[in-house]
Amino acid sequence: IGSIGVIANLIGIYTVYICRHLHNSFGYLCLSHCIANSGVCLTFAAWCAPTTVFEIGLRLTEARLGRHIGQLNIFCWDACVYSHLSISINRFICINYPIQSKTFFTTRVISVFIAVPWILAFCHIIPYFWVENCYIYYDPLTWQWYYGDDLCRDFISTYFDYYTGLGVFSAMFVTDMGTLLKLRMIH
C-alpha cells in the first residue's frame, strides 16, 4: 500500500508539472503536499513493510537508523498536515473572495504558503537532533510507532503531536466548513 501511495503521489507531482491549468496557487500547494505525502508513504514502503514482513526485531528498528527514519516520517507527516491547512486556507480565500484571490496569491504569498508548512514540520523534529533519549521508532511486532522513554515521550507526543495536530485539524475543519457554507449559499 505504501508503494501504491508513493506511485500515486509521483503521478500527482508529474500531473501538476505537465498540466498548465495547475500552474496556480492550488496546484503548487498540491505539489508540495504530494512531495510530503510521498515521504510518508516511502517510509512505510521502504522501512515499515520490510521490517514487519521479515520480522526484524527492535534491535534494528530502535537503533540509530530506525530513529532517523522515524524522524523523517514525522517530518513528512507534519509537512502533510500543515500543507493540508495551507490548501484549506487557499480554497477558502478563492471561494469566498474569487476576484481578490487572483491578486492576493502572488508568487511571494504562495512561496510563504508552501514554505511555512515545511518550516513548521522541521521545528517539530528539532528535539530529535540533540536529545539522545528523544526519538521515535517503528515496532514491527505491534505495527506501531513508539517514542523513546523519558520526558520527550510525554512532552513531544502530547504537545507537539497530539495538541498541535488537534489544533491544525480543527482549523482545517472550520476553514473547510466556511468554504462549504459559501458553496451551499451560492447554489
JOJOVEN-V200236 format. One record per backbone hydrogen bond with DSSP energy under -0.5 kcal/mol. CO is the residue of the C=O (numbers start at 1). NH is the residue of the N-H. If there is no record, write none. Layout:
CO&NH, CO&NH
This chain:
1&5, 2&6, 3&7, 4&8, 5&9, 6&10, 7&11, 8&12, 9&13, 10&14, 11&15, 12&16, 13&17, 14&18, 15&19, 18&20, 19&22, 20&23, 22&24, 24&28, 25&29, 26&30, 27&31, 28&32, 29&33, 30&34, 31&35, 32&36, 33&37, 34&38, 35&39, 36&40, 37&41, 38&42, 39&43, 40&44, 41&45, 42&46, 43&47, 43&48, 44&49, 47&51, 48&52, 49&53, 50&54, 51&56, 52&55, 57&60, 57&61, 58&62, 60&63, 60&66, 63&67, 64&68, 65&69, 66&70, 67&71, 68&72, 69&73, 70&74, 71&75, 72&76, 73&77, 74&78, 75&79, 76&80, 77&81, 78&82, 79&83, 80&84, 81&85, 82&86, 83&87, 84&88, 85&89, 86&90, 87&91, 88&92, 89&93, 90&94, 91&95, 92&96, 93&97, 97&101, 98&102, 99&102, 99&103, 100&103, 100&104, 101&105, 104&106, 106&110, 107&111, 108&112, 109&113, 110&114, 111&115, 112&116, 113&117, 114&118, 115&119, 116&120, 117&121, 118&122, 119&123, 120&124, 121&125, 122&125, 122&126, 123&126, 125&128, 126&129, 126&130, 127&131, 130&132, 131&134, 133&135, 135&148, 137&146, 138&140, 139&143, 139&144, 144&139, 146&137, 150&154, 151&155, 152&156, 152&157, 153&157, 154&158, 155&159, 155&160, 156&160, 156&161, 157&162, 158&163, 159&164, 161&165, 162&166, 163&167, 164&168, 165&169, 166&170, 167&171, 168&172, 169&173, 170&174, 171&175, 172&176, 173&177, 174&178, 175&179, 176&180, 177&181, 178&182, 179&183, 180&184, 181&185, 182&186, 183&187
